[in-house]
Amino acid sequence: RRATKAPERGVPPPRGGLVQRPEPVEAVAVPAAVIRIVLPLLEKLGRVPRAALGVTTKPLDAQLRAQLGLEKGGHLVERVDPMGPAHRAGLRRLDLIVGVNGAPMRPGTTLHDVLLPYRPRERVVVNVIRAGAPLKVPVTLGSR
């Protein structure tokens, strides 16, 4: 979204009486939940270490969720990095990730959003549906 900078106080208008329009600037909205996670890491480490599974996923659309009998979101694994932690843990292409450590994948969230509270080398349980059967796959997260 675009916002505008307020004119500085005490600055006289330019000669000729013409007033310039404020210069446009970019504004960014960050959810409070993300700030609560990220800010302490930035203060402590100066950066945010990001955990990763080593997969490429695609969120399920409403039609596919209905066919699978899922009420909430899920992410379909499209690709598994052969050198990544998901591959070592046994995740496969076409697995359906429905949660991490019991927390469900909600519609509108990405896998990166769900992994934000976790750090590289941390162990999590990925809740998966494979060929209609629910599985719990322990994974030691990598970094991105």
C-alpha positions in Angstrom: 0.0 0.0 0.0 1.1 3.5 -0.6 1.3 6.1 2.1 2.6 9.7 2.1 5.1 11.5 4.3 3.7 14.4 6.2 5.3 17.8 5.3 8.0 18.8 7.8 7.0 21.4 10.3 8.7 24.7 10.2 9.8 24.3 6.5 8.7 27.4 4.5 6.9 26.7 1.2 9.0 27.2 -1.9 9.1 30.6 -3.6 6.2 31.5 -5.8 3.7 30.1 -3.2 3.6 26.7 -4.8 3.3 23.9 -2.3 4.8 20.5 -3.4 2.9 17.3 -2.9 4.2 14.9 -0.3 6.7 12.4 -1.6 5.2 8.8 -1.7 6.8 6.1 0.4 6.2 2.4 0.7 4.5 1.1 3.9 4.6 -2.5 5.1 2.2 -4.2 7.5 3.6 -7.0 9.7 1.4 -9.3 11.8 1.9 -8.9 15.5 2.5 -12.6 15.9 5.4 -12.4 13.6 6.9 -9.4 15.4 6.7 -11.3 18.7 8.8 -14.1 17.3 11.2 -12.1 15.1 12.0 -9.1 17.3 13.7 -11.0 20.2 15.8 -13.0 17.6 16.9 -9.7 15.9 17.9 -8.2 19.3 19.8 -11.3 20.4 21.4 -12.5 17.2 21.1 -9.6 14.8 19.4 -11.9 12.3 16.5 -14.4 12.1 17.7 -18.0 11.6 15.1 -19.7 9.4 14.3 -23.4 9.6 13.4 -25.4 6.5 12.1 -28.8 5.5 13.6 -28.9 2.0 10.3 -29.2 0.2 8.3 -27.3 -2.3 4.6 -27.2 -1.5 1.4 -26.0 -2.9 -1.7 -25.1 -0.7 -4.7 -27.2 -1.3 -7.7 -25.5 -2.9 -11.2 -25.9 -1.4 -12.3 -28.5 -4.0 -9.3 -30.8 -3.2 -9.8 -30.3 0.5 -13.4 -31.4 0.1 -12.5 -34.5 -1.9 -10.0 -35.5 0.9 -12.4 -34.7 3.7 -10.3 -32.0 5.2 -11.9 -29.1 6.9 -8.8 -26.9 7.2 -5.8 -26.2 5.0 -3.0 -28.4 4.0 0.0 -28.3 1.7 0.7 -30.8 -1.1 4.4 -31.7 -1.4 5.4 -31.1 -5.1 9.1 -31.6 -4.7 11.5 -33.0 -2.1 15.1 -31.8 -2.1 17.1 -35.0 -2.3 19.7 -33.5 0.1 17.2 -31.9 2.5 15.9 -32.9 5.9 12.5 -34.0 4.6 14.1 -36.5 2.3 16.2 -37.9 5.1 13.1 -38.2 7.3 11.1 -40.1 4.6 8.7 -37.4 3.3 7.7 -38.0 -0.3 6.3 -36.1 -3.3 2.5 -36.0 -3.1 2.4 -36.3 0.7 -0.1 -33.9 2.2 1.3 -31.8 5.1 -1.5 -31.0 7.4 0.4 -29.8 10.5 3.6 -29.4 12.4 3.9 -30.5 16.0 0.1 -30.9 16.1 -0.5 -27.3 15.0 -2.7 -27.4 11.9 -1.9 -25.8 8.5 -4.5 -23.1 8.3 -5.8 -21.8 4.9 -3.8 -18.7 3.9 -0.6 -19.7 5.7 2.6 -21.0 4.1 4.9 -23.7 5.3 7.4 -20.9 6.0 4.9 -19.2 8.3 4.3 -22.5 10.2 8.1 -23.1 10.6 8.8 -19.5 11.8 8.9 -20.3 15.5 11.4 -23.2 15.0 15.1 -23.0 14.6 17.5 -25.0 12.3 18.5 -28.4 13.9 15.3 -28.4 16.0 13.3 -31.6 15.9 9.6 -31.4 14.9 6.9 -33.9 14.1 5.3 -33.2 10.7 1.7 -34.4 10.4 1.2 -35.9 7.0 -1.5 -37.7 5.1 0.0 -40.3 2.6 -2.4 -42.3 0.4 -5.3 -41.5 2.8 -3.5 -42.6 6.0 -2.3 -40.1 8.6 1.4 -40.3 9.6 3.6 -38.5 12.1 7.1 -38.0 10.6 9.9 -36.8 12.9 12.2 -34.4 11.1 15.3 -32.5 12.2 14.9 -29.1 10.5 17.6 -27.7 8.2 18.2 -24.0 7.4 17.4 -21.8 4.5 
